[in-house]
Amino acid sequence: MTTATTTIVLLSTLTCPDCGTTKTETMPTDACQYFYECTSCDKLLKPKHGDCCVFCSYGSVPCPPIQEGRADNCCPS
């Protein structure tokens, strides 16, 4: 019996929509990150409508729960 394994990527590069600055950050595995302050222009990034976190909205890689296919129960409360 073969079990499929999914490799979860924990690094994602966030891109500020205002100034274009990019920064690679480690994503949390136990919670969604709702806010992120741009290190260049200080804009407070928030998830776009329909996204669970800033990584899903502005990151190069979606958050770990989305990568695991847990879109319905993405963010533990």
N, CA, C and O of each residue as an XYZ file, in Angstrom:
308
protein
N       0.839     -1.178      0.000
C       0.000      0.000      0.000
C       0.886      1.243      0.000
O       1.804      1.356      0.813
N       0.613      2.165     -0.904
C       1.393      3.382     -1.012
C       0.580      4.566     -0.491
O      -0.589      4.734     -0.840
N       1.212      5.375      0.342
C       0.555      6.565      0.876
C       1.180      7.791      0.234
O       2.401      7.940      0.212
N       0.336      8.661     -0.285
C       0.841      9.897     -0.888
C       1.286     10.838      0.217
O       0.608     10.987      1.233
N       2.413     11.461      0.012
C       2.893     12.449      0.970
C       2.975     13.795      0.287
O       3.327     13.902     -0.887
N       2.641     14.813      1.048
C       2.689     16.168      0.538
C       3.783     16.912      1.280
O       3.812     16.919      2.511
N       4.669     17.528      0.545
C       5.697     18.339      1.165
C       5.156     19.746      1.319
O       4.799     20.396      0.336
N       5.099     20.208      2.541
C       4.585     21.536      2.833
C       5.745     22.529      2.788
O       6.763     22.347      3.456
N       5.575     23.568      2.000
C       6.576     24.630      1.881
C       6.258     25.674      2.945
O       5.137     26.177      3.012
N       7.242     25.997      3.770
C       7.012     26.960      4.849
C       7.533     28.357      4.549
O       7.255     29.290      5.302
N       8.280     28.520      3.467
C       8.769     29.848      3.094
C       7.944     30.396      1.941
O       7.683     29.699      0.960
N       7.542     31.644      2.069
C       6.776     32.302      1.019
C       7.298     33.732      0.889
O       7.596     34.382      1.890
N       7.406     34.209     -0.329
C       7.864     35.579     -0.562
C       6.656     36.478     -0.722
O       5.885     36.351     -1.673
N       6.504     37.397      0.236
C       5.412     38.366      0.193
C       5.818     39.549     -0.670
O       6.957     40.011     -0.596
N       4.892     40.045     -1.491
C       5.131     41.212     -2.327
C       4.128     42.285     -1.958
O       2.919     42.065     -2.028
N       4.632     43.453     -1.562
C       3.761     44.558     -1.195
C       3.076     45.091     -2.460
O       3.754     45.398     -3.440
N       1.748     45.203     -2.450
C       1.042     45.688     -3.644
C       1.241     47.190     -3.878
O       0.993     47.680     -4.980
N       1.684     47.918     -2.855
C       1.884     49.359     -3.009
C       3.267     49.715     -3.560
O       3.379     50.481     -4.517
N       4.324     49.153     -2.947
C       5.677     49.566     -3.348
C       6.459     48.480     -4.072
O       7.522     48.753     -4.630
N       5.946     47.242     -4.070
C       6.616     46.160     -4.791
C       7.743     45.488     -4.034
O       8.390     44.587     -4.568
N       7.992     45.905     -2.800
C       9.042     45.282     -2.011
C       8.696     43.818     -1.760
O       7.542     43.480     -1.496
N       9.702     42.956     -1.844
C       9.510     41.537     -1.572
C      10.324     41.135     -0.354
O      11.417     41.651     -0.120
N       9.777     40.211      0.413
C      10.494     39.683      1.568
C      10.041     38.256      1.802
O       8.843     37.972      1.831
N      10.997     37.365      1.969
C      10.690     35.969      2.236
C      10.508     35.784      3.734
O      11.360     36.163      4.537
N       9.375     35.190      4.087
C       9.022     34.976      5.490
C       8.649     33.507      5.702
O       8.237     32.813      4.772
N       8.801     33.060      6.927
C       8.367     31.716      7.313
C       6.911     31.790      7.736
O       6.539     32.612      8.573
N       6.089     30.925      7.152
C       4.666     30.917      7.467
C       4.406     30.128      8.739
O       5.050     29.106      8.976
N       3.464     30.593      9.566
C       3.092     29.808     10.736
C       2.337     28.554     10.303
O       1.628     28.566      9.297
N       2.492     27.490     11.054
C       1.800     26.244     10.721
C       0.564     26.034     11.584
O      -0.249     25.155     11.297
N       0.414     26.830     12.638
C      -0.671     26.607     13.588
C      -1.709     27.723     13.619
O      -2.624     27.696     14.443
N      -1.573     28.708     12.723
C      -2.524     29.828     12.698
C      -2.382     30.569     11.379
O      -1.358     30.474     10.703
N      -3.428     31.310     11.026
C      -3.358     32.160      9.842
C      -2.783     33.516     10.235
O      -3.030     34.004     11.338
N      -2.032     34.110      9.352
C      -1.477     35.443      9.608
C      -2.332     36.447      8.850
O      -2.280     36.527      7.622
N      -3.109     37.200      9.588
C      -4.056     38.140      8.983
C      -3.421     39.464      8.592
O      -3.898     40.125      7.670
N      -2.345     39.867      9.280
C      -1.730     41.159      9.021
C      -0.230     40.999      8.801
O       0.415     40.121      9.374
N       0.300     41.872      7.956
C       1.744     41.922      7.726
C       2.093     43.354      7.373
O       1.470     43.951      6.495
N       3.084     43.907      8.052
C       3.508     45.277      7.769
C       4.704     45.258      6.820
O       5.727     44.638      7.112
N       4.568     45.941      5.681
C       5.655     46.023      4.703
C       6.876     46.641      5.364
O       6.778     47.649      6.062
N       8.020     46.025      5.135
C       9.257     46.497      5.752
C       9.811     47.747      5.077
O      10.739     48.372      5.592
N       9.248     48.114      3.929
C       9.736     49.284      3.210
C       8.813     50.493      3.371
O       9.263     51.569      3.766
N       7.532     50.322      3.069
C       6.613     51.475      3.085
C       5.665     51.484      4.282
O       4.853     52.398      4.422
N       5.762     50.481      5.139
C       4.952     50.366      6.359
C       3.461     50.144      6.114
O       2.665     50.274      7.044
N       3.066     49.814      4.888
C       1.653     49.517      4.623
C       1.276     48.237      5.359
O       2.021     47.257      5.355
N       0.109     48.266      5.989
C      -0.395     47.096      6.678
C      -1.190     46.263      5.684
O      -2.261     46.675      5.237
N      -0.668     45.095      5.340
C      -1.344     44.209      4.397
C      -2.364     43.368      5.140
O      -2.108     42.885      6.243
N      -3.525     43.200      4.521
C      -4.605     42.365      5.039
C      -5.017     41.416      3.921
O      -4.817     41.733      2.749
N      -5.581     40.269      4.251
C      -5.997     39.331      3.197
C      -7.027     39.956      2.257
O      -7.885     40.735      2.674
N      -6.918     39.594      0.982
C      -7.940     40.007      0.014
C      -9.226     39.241      0.309
O      -9.197     38.172      0.919
N     -10.341     39.792     -0.126
C     -11.635     39.142      0.077
C     -11.592     37.715     -0.470
O     -11.216     37.492     -1.621
N     -11.974     36.775      0.351
C     -11.989     35.377     -0.057
C     -10.734     34.610      0.304
O     -10.727     33.381      0.241
N      -9.666     35.309      0.683
C      -8.428     34.647      1.098
C      -8.387     34.579      2.617
O      -8.973     35.417      3.303
N      -7.686     33.570      3.138
C      -7.649     33.375      4.590
C      -6.534     34.152      5.275
O      -6.615     34.422      6.474
N      -5.485     34.518      4.523
C      -4.345     35.162      5.171
C      -3.529     35.955      4.148
O      -3.790     35.896      2.946
N      -2.544     36.693      4.641
C      -1.723     37.516      3.749
C      -0.868     36.668      2.810
O      -0.544     37.108      1.708
N      -0.502     35.463      3.230
C       0.301     34.608      2.353
C      -0.508     34.137      1.150
O       0.027     34.027      0.047
N      -1.790     33.859      1.354
C      -2.643     33.450      0.235
C      -2.915     34.627     -0.707
O      -3.150     34.422     -1.898
N      -2.886     35.839     -0.191
C      -3.159     37.018     -1.014
C      -1.907     37.581     -1.691
O      -1.959     37.962     -2.860
N      -0.789     37.636     -0.974
C       0.387     38.345     -1.476
C       1.651     37.495     -1.545
O       2.712     37.987     -1.931
N       1.541     36.216     -1.169
C       2.720     35.362     -1.121
C       2.933     34.555     -2.387
O       2.028     34.381     -3.203
N       4.146     34.073     -2.524
C       4.504     33.223     -3.672
C       4.009     31.793     -3.474
O       3.906     31.027     -4.432
N       3.705     31.441     -2.232
C       3.221     30.106     -1.874
C       2.046     30.294     -0.921
O       2.146     31.105     -0.001
N       0.933     29.577     -1.103
C      -0.181     29.695     -0.163
C       0.173     29.094      1.202
O       1.149     28.356      1.333
N      -0.621     29.418      2.195
C      -0.355     28.964      3.564
C      -0.408     27.433      3.676
O      -1.014     26.769      2.835
N       0.230     26.872      4.721
C       0.273     25.412      4.881
C      -1.087     24.721      4.867
O      -1.211     23.685      4.213
N      -2.122     25.234      5.555
C      -3.411     24.523      5.484
C      -3.975     24.436      4.063
O      -4.560     23.416      3.697
N      -3.811     25.473      3.271
C      -4.280     25.444      1.881
C      -3.450     24.443      1.081
O      -3.993     23.702      0.261
N      -2.143     24.420      1.314
C      -1.294     23.440      0.629
C      -1.733     22.018      0.952
O      -1.628     21.129      0.107
N      -2.223     21.798      2.169
C      -2.668     20.468      2.589
C      -4.077     20.143      2.099
O      -4.561     19.027      2.293
N      -4.740     21.118      1.461
C      -6.075     20.886      0.949
C      -7.171     21.086      1.972
O      -8.275     20.564      1.815
N      -6.872     21.845      3.027
C      -7.854     22.082      4.078
C      -8.511     23.441      3.924
O      -8.579     24.199      4.892
N      -8.991     23.767      2.747
C      -9.582     25.072      2.493
C     -10.836     25.315      3.327
O     -11.099     26.451      3.720
N     -11.616     24.269      3.606
C     -12.850     24.437      4.378
C     -12.577     24.650      5.860
O     -13.384     25.268      6.555
N     -11.457     24.150      6.348
C     -11.112     24.284      7.754
C      -9.679     24.774      7.853
O      -8.848     24.181      8.541
N      -9.411     25.845      7.169
C      -8.048     26.338      6.998
C      -7.436     26.877      8.282
O      -6.334     26.482      8.663
N      -8.132     27.758      8.932
C      -7.539     28.476     10.057
C      -8.156     28.023     11.366
O      -9.338     28.262     11.616
N      -7.353     27.362     12.213
C      -7.884     26.957     13.507
C      -8.262     28.182     14.330
O      -7.592     29.213     14.261
N      -9.312     28.070     15.092
C      -9.711     29.215     15.916
C      -9.246     29.078     17.337
O      -9.502     29.959     18.158
